[in-house]
Amino acid sequence: MADPKGFMTTPRQDWPRRPVEERVRDWDEVYVPGALLPIISKQADRCMDCGIPFCHDACPLGNLIPEWNDLVSREDWRAAADRLHATNNFPEFTGRLCPAPCETGCVLAINQPAVTIKNVEVAVADRAWESGFAPPRPPERLSGRTVAVIGSGPTGLAAAQQLTRAGHTVAVYEKDDRLGGLMRYGIPGFKMEKHHLERRIEQMRAEGTIFRTSTAVGRDVGAAELRARYDAVVIATGATAWRELDVPGRELAGIHQAMEYLPLANRVCEGDLEVSPMSAAGKHVVIVGGGDTGADCLGTAVRDEAASVTQVDIYAQPGAERDEDSDPWPTYPKVYRLSAAHEEAGVLRTAPAADADARLFAASTLRFTGDADGHVRSLHLVEVDAQRRPVPGTGRTLPADHVLLALGFSGPDRADGLVDQLGLGLEPRGTLTRDAGFATNVPGVFAAGDAARGQSLIVWAIAEGRAVAAAVDRHLTGSSRLPAPIGPYDRPMVV
């Protein structure tokens, strides 16, 4: 550790966000450009270089956090980038999108604000690109083996990059017209600008990975035909089968799934559309679901200039501090967090009954009602107790002419026919069945990421992509030098 007293003398300082009134007028990332590097070396000094680094264990990728913290504190950016990329293919993604379970596992977090691990990570990643520390790494020789990866989200991209670097010929099949999966069309630009994604894809092209967009396996190309064409297949399609809300009035117009709304907003930013056909401009928006996807909808609705916005969460508002009985350190605690999108809700006149950050906690949707034209106009809800039972006499109505359902996902979408054509096994909750080595019931077909694990975090997606690559490499060659950070059942699922 460069400064043995850094954690005592230096307070935590996060990457500052741009003023709310400024950032809601654009789709750029919410952080102040150029403000991170001047503070990050001192923040890395706060790392205690613990004898047992719980941050390392809390990270599904096993990131070597104390090592690159020490290197950043000494401003050895090249060595820090090498240590970071040793365990993470895409640190500029996780540094922006991961909720940082590593920080809740930081030993300093027992009684002080944790080290800004996530900020250090993104600073190293961005500096690596600026300084040329992340060149393409094509294989020295080809193995003669071929692999198809279905899906170009973080799991598919990580698996493809690892397998390409191992010498296999890899083709990634993506059903959308652009690569990136949910990072492309689900994550708004104010959380991660798409040039970060484009840069990695170009690196992968230079390494030899082949990409085929606008190709839905099972529809545009037969799944059995694809399996016969390649020596191995990796299914990394994600969990895109969204959960429904089965209440009276669901059939009314103006009620949409979050993943119908968000992709259209992203397409406006990509230049495909001038205006989204689901724009929330001038409308009273209610978001059902209290997770990150709901917050993404909130930030998007604010930029659409909605008349009001309310996010309905069935869970009670968590406390500001960790509950040591239910969430003891170093587990990831359920605490009240104020995202950038929730900060931005104040620029609108939020619907009555919503808090200042536009969230309404401990509330359950009862039904929707609409007008004579069949368009939704109101959402009726009731407060619930800790067991999510309705509390008598607490019913209320919110104005709602634009409703977004952000209730999560149950497993891979079966509409394209991939699952049925291959005869893949399914778990009761809808995810793909696999063994501890990521192999499905179909020989040569492997499954990783949300499609098999269930809806989870981007850091888990990348970890599973790296691990399934090692499993496929071993299947093809009998052994593997690729790192295998996890097995699918090594740790409890984090969502």
MOVENVEN-V739223 format. One record per residue. N is the residue number from 1. SS is DSSP state (A for helix, B for strand, O for the rest). PHI is phi in radians with two decimals (none if undefined). OMEGA is omega in whole degrees, -180 to 180 (NA if undefined). Layout:
n:ss:phi:omega
N:SS:PHI:OMEGA
N:SS:PHI:OMEGA
//
This chain:
n:ss:phi:omega
1:O:none:-174
2:O:-1.25:-179
3:O:-2.24:-177
4:O:-1.06:-180
5:O:-1.90:-176
6:A:-1.01:-177
7:A:-1.24:178
8:A:-1.64:-173
9:A:-1.79:-175
10:O:-1.98:177
11:O:-1.32:176
12:O:-1.12:177
13:O:-2.40:-178
14:O:-1.52:174
15:O:-1.05:-176
16:O:-1.20:176
17:B:-1.60:176
18:O:-1.15:178
19:O:-0.99:-176
20:A:-0.98:-176
21:A:-1.07:179
22:A:-1.43:-170
23:A:-1.31:180
24:O:-1.29:178
25:O:-1.62:178
26:O:-2.53:-179
27:O:-1.97:179
28:O:-1.30:178
29:O:-1.02:-170
30:O:-1.33:-173
31:B:-1.53:179
32:O:-1.23:-179
33:O:-1.07:175
34:O:1.36:-176
35:O:-1.58:-175
36:O:-1.49:-174
37:A:-1.01:-179
38:A:-1.10:-176
39:A:-1.89:-165
40:A:-1.32:180
41:A:-1.11:178
42:A:-1.19:177
43:A:-1.16:177
44:A:-1.13:176
45:O:-1.06:-178
46:O:-1.27:179
47:O:-1.10:-174
48:O:-1.52:-177
49:O:0.86:-173
50:O:-1.06:176
51:O:-1.09:175
52:O:-2.13:-175
53:O:-1.38:-179
54:A:-1.12:177
55:A:-1.06:180
56:A:-1.09:-180
57:A:-1.29:-179
58:A:-1.23:-179
59:O:-1.54:179
60:O:-1.02:179
61:O:-1.42:-175
62:O:1.17:-179
63:O:-0.97:-176
64:O:-1.49:-167
65:A:-1.08:-180
66:A:-1.04:-179
67:A:-1.15:-178
68:A:-1.37:170
69:A:-1.11:-180
70:A:-1.10:-179
71:A:-1.16:178
72:A:-1.19:179
73:A:-1.07:177
74:O:-1.60:-180
75:O:1.04:172
76:O:-1.66:-171
77:A:-1.21:-180
78:A:-1.12:180
79:A:-1.14:178
80:A:-1.11:178
81:A:-1.13:178
82:A:-1.11:-180
83:A:-1.20:180
84:A:-1.19:-179
85:A:-1.29:178
86:O:-1.13:-178
87:O:-2.14:-173
88:O:-2.43:179
89:O:-1.21:-170
90:O:-2.33:-177
91:A:-1.16:177
92:A:-1.23:174
93:A:-1.36:-177
94:A:-1.15:179
95:A:-1.12:178
96:A:-1.85:-169
97:A:-1.97:-177
98:O:-1.34:177
99:O:-1.34:172
100:O:1.09:172
101:A:-1.07:177
102:A:-1.05:-177
103:A:-1.26:177
104:A:-1.27:175
105:O:-1.61:179
106:O:-1.10:-180
107:A:-1.08:178
108:A:-1.05:-177
109:A:-1.24:176
110:A:-1.03:-179
111:O:-2.49:178
112:O:-2.47:172
113:O:-1.06:-176
114:O:-1.14:171
115:O:-1.08:180
116:O:-1.38:-174
117:A:-1.04:-178
118:A:-1.07:179
119:A:-1.17:177
120:A:-1.08:-180
121:A:-1.03:-177
122:A:-1.20:177
123:A:-1.14:178
124:A:-1.13:-178
125:A:-1.08:-180
126:A:-1.16:179
127:A:-1.15:179
128:A:-1.07:179
129:A:-1.19:-178
130:A:-1.10:-175
131:A:-1.74:179
132:O:1.33:-179
133:O:-1.57:-179
134:O:-2.23:-179
135:O:-1.30:173
136:O:-1.06:180
137:O:-2.18:179
138:O:-1.17:-179
139:O:-1.21:177
140:O:-1.24:179
141:O:-2.60:180
142:O:-1.64:-178
143:O:-1.48:-174
144:O:1.49:179
145:O:-1.75:-177
146:B:-2.13:-180
147:B:-2.39:172
148:B:-1.81:175
149:B:-1.96:-178
150:B:-1.77:-178
151:O:1.99:-177
152:O:-2.06:171
153:O:-1.32:-176
154:A:-1.08:178
155:A:-1.18:-179
156:A:-1.10:-180
157:A:-1.16:179
158:A:-1.14:178
159:A:-1.09:-178
160:A:-1.12:-179
161:A:-1.16:180
162:A:-1.10:-179
163:A:-1.21:176
164:A:-1.12:-180
165:A:-1.16:176
166:O:-1.37:176
167:O:1.84:179
168:O:-1.51:176
169:B:-1.56:-171
170:B:-2.05:173
171:B:-2.08:179
172:B:-1.78:180
173:B:-1.83:-179
174:O:-2.22:-177
175:O:-1.29:179
176:O:-1.43:-177
177:O:-1.39:177
178:O:-2.28:-177
179:O:-1.51:174
180:O:2.20:180
181:O:1.04:-179
182:A:-1.13:177
183:A:-1.14:180
184:A:-1.47:-170
185:A:-1.93:179
186:O:-1.79:-178
187:O:-1.55:179
188:O:-1.15:-180
189:O:-1.09:-179
190:O:-1.26:173
191:O:-1.68:175
192:O:-2.69:178
193:O:-1.19:-169
194:O:-1.29:179
195:A:-1.17:175
196:A:-1.12:179
197:A:-1.19:-179
198:A:-1.05:-178
199:A:-1.11:179
200:A:-1.17:-180
201:A:-1.11:177
202:A:-1.13:175
203:A:-1.05:-179
204:A:-1.18:176
205:A:-1.06:-179
206:A:-1.14:178
207:A:-1.42:177
208:O:2.06:178
209:O:-1.18:180
210:B:-1.75:-180
211:B:-2.10:177
212:B:-2.22:-179
213:O:-1.60:-179
214:O:0.90:-179
215:O:-2.31:178
216:O:-1.58:179
217:B:-1.23:-174
218:O:1.87:178
219:O:-2.08:-179
220:O:-1.43:174
221:B:-2.45:-177
222:O:-1.12:-179
223:A:-1.13:179
224:A:-1.16:177
225:A:-1.10:179
226:A:-1.13:179
227:A:-1.07:-179
228:A:-1.25:-175
229:A:-1.43:-174
230:O:-2.06:178
231:O:-1.29:178
232:B:-2.69:179
233:B:-2.28:175
234:B:-1.97:177
235:B:-1.67:-179
236:O:-2.37:-174
237:O:-1.44:-178
238:O:1.40:176
239:O:-1.83:-174
240:O:-1.89:177
241:O:-1.42:-173
242:B:-1.32:178
243:O:-1.44:-178
244:O:-1.75:175
245:O:-2.08:-174
246:O:-1.59:178
247:O:-2.33:178
248:B:-1.00:178
249:O:1.62:-179
250:O:-1.04:-176
251:O:-1.35:-177
252:O:-1.13:176
253:B:-1.17:179
254:O:1.65:176
255:B:-1.86:-173
256:B:-2.27:170
257:B:-1.33:180
258:A:-0.98:-178
259:A:-1.46:161
260:A:-1.62:-176
261:A:-1.39:-174
262:A:-1.11:179
263:A:-1.04:180
264:A:-1.17:177
265:A:-1.11:177
266:A:-1.16:178
267:A:-1.20:173
268:A:-1.09:179
269:A:-1.16:178
270:A:-1.34:-180
271:O:1.59:180
272:O:-1.31:-178
273:O:-2.26:174
274:O:-1.39:179
275:O:-2.43:178
276:O:-1.23:175
277:O:-1.16:176
278:O:-1.94:-180
279:O:-0.96:179
280:O:-1.62:-176
281:O:-0.97:176
282:O:1.27:-175
283:O:-1.88:173
284:B:-1.55:-173
285:B:-1.77:171
286:B:-2.17:179
287:B:-1.86:180
288:B:-1.71:-177
289:O:2.28:-172
290:O:-1.77:-176
291:O:-1.55:-178
292:A:-1.13:179
293:A:-1.10:175
294:A:-1.09:177
295:A:-1.14:176
296:A:-1.08:177
297:A:-1.12:-180
298:A:-1.09:179
299:A:-1.08:178
300:A:-1.22:179
301:A:-1.10:177
302:A:-1.07:180
303:A:-1.24:173
304:O:-1.29:-177
305:O:1.17:174
306:O:-1.12:177
307:O:-1.27:177
308:B:-2.73:179
309:B:-2.60:176
310:B:-2.38:176
311:B:-1.89:-176
312:B:-1.71:-178
313:O:-2.11:-178
314:O:-1.25:-179
315:O:-1.52:177
316:O:-1.19:178
317:O:-1.13:180
318:O:-1.28:179
319:O:-1.36:-179
320:O:-1.36:-178
321:O:-2.06:177
322:O:-1.05:172
323:O:-1.52:-174
324:O:-1.17:178
325:O:-1.39:-177
326:O:-1.61:-178
327:O:-2.29:-177
328:O:-1.19:173
329:O:-1.02:9
330:O:-1.79:180
331:O:-1.19:179
332:O:-1.36:-172
333:O:-1.53:172
334:O:-1.61:180
335:O:-2.25:179
336:O:-1.23:180
337:O:-2.18:-180
338:O:-1.92:180
339:O:-1.31:177
340:A:-1.03:-180
341:A:-1.11:180
342:A:-1.20:173
343:A:-1.05:-174
344:A:-1.34:-177
345:A:-1.06:-178
346:A:-1.16:180
347:A:-1.33:177
348:O:-1.83:170
349:O:-1.47:-177
350:O:-1.19:-178
351:O:-1.10:178
352:O:-0.99:178
353:O:1.52:177
354:O:-1.55:177
355:O:-1.29:-177
356:O:-1.06:180
357:O:-1.62:175
358:O:1.33:180
359:B:-1.72:175
360:B:-2.11:-174
361:O:-1.57:176
362:O:0.92:-178
363:B:-2.35:-178
364:B:-2.18:-179
365:B:-1.33:178
366:B:-1.66:-177
367:B:-2.95:172
368:B:-2.02:171
369:B:-2.23:-176
370:B:-2.35:-180
371:O:-1.69:-177
372:O:-1.13:179
373:O:-1.51:178
374:O:1.43:179
375:B:-1.84:-179
376:B:-1.08:178
377:B:-2.29:-176
378:B:-2.55:172
379:B:-2.06:-179
380:B:-1.83:-177
381:B:-2.41:179
382:B:-2.51:175
383:B:-1.24:179
384:B:-2.22:178
385:O:-1.56:-176
386:O:-1.11:177
387:O:-1.60:180
388:O:1.10:175
389:O:-1.66:-179
390:B:-1.05:176
391:O:-1.67:-176
392:O:-0.99:176
393:O:1.38:-177
394:O:-1.96:-179
395:O:-1.13:177
396:B:-2.68:-177
397:B:-2.21:176
398:B:-1.96:172
399:B:-1.14:-175
400:O:-2.69:172
401:O:-1.97:176
402:B:-2.65:-175
403:B:-1.94:180
404:B:-2.13:-179
405:B:-1.70:-179
406:O:-2.18:-171
407:O:-1.86:177
408:O:1.58:-172
409:B:-2.37:-175
410:O:-1.80:-177
411:O:2.87:-180
412:O:-1.21:176
413:O:-1.27:-177
414:O:-1.71:-174
415:O:-1.12:-177
416:O:-1.32:178
417:O:1.63:-177
418:A:-1.02:-176
419:A:-1.09:-176
420:A:-1.25:-178
421:A:-1.15:178
422:A:-1.51:-177
423:O:1.23:-177
424:O:-1.30:177
425:O:-1.32:-179
426:B:-2.20:173
427:O:-1.40:-180
428:O:-0.96:-179
429:O:-1.48:174
430:O:1.81:179
431:O:-1.49:-179
432:B:-1.28:177
433:O:-1.37:178
434:O:-2.67:177
435:O:-1.70:-177
436:O:-1.15:177
437:O:-1.78:177
438:O:1.27:-178
439:B:-1.44:174
440:O:-1.47:178
441:O:-1.32:179
442:O:-1.76:-178
443:O:-0.97:178
444:O:1.43:-180
445:B:-1.96:-177
446:B:-2.09:-179
447:B:-2.32:-178
448:O:-2.62:178
449:O:1.37:-175
450:A:-1.06:-180
451:A:-1.05:-179
452:A:-1.96:-178
453:A:-1.41:-171
454:O:1.76:-177
455:O:-0.93:-175
456:O:-2.65:-173
457:O:-1.74:180
458:A:-1.08:-180
459:A:-1.18:174
460:A:-1.21:-180
461:A:-1.06:180
462:A:-1.18:179
463:A:-1.04:180
464:A:-1.20:177
465:A:-1.09:178
466:A:-1.19:-178
467:A:-1.23:180
468:A:-1.18:177
469:A:-1.08:178
470:A:-1.12:179
471:A:-1.16:179
472:A:-1.19:178
473:A:-1.03:178
474:A:-1.15:178
475:A:-1.09:-176
476:A:-1.43:-171
477:A:-2.08:-178
478:O:1.63:177
479:O:-2.75:-180
480:O:-2.64:174
481:O:-1.72:179
482:O:-1.29:178
483:O:-1.20:178
484:O:-2.11:-171
485:O:-1.17:-174
486:O:-2.56:160
487:O:-1.96:-172
488:O:-1.11:-177
489:O:-2.02:-176
490:O:-1.19:-175
491:O:-2.41:178
492:O:-1.13:-180
493:O:-1.21:176
494:O:-1.97:179
495:O:-2.22:NA
//
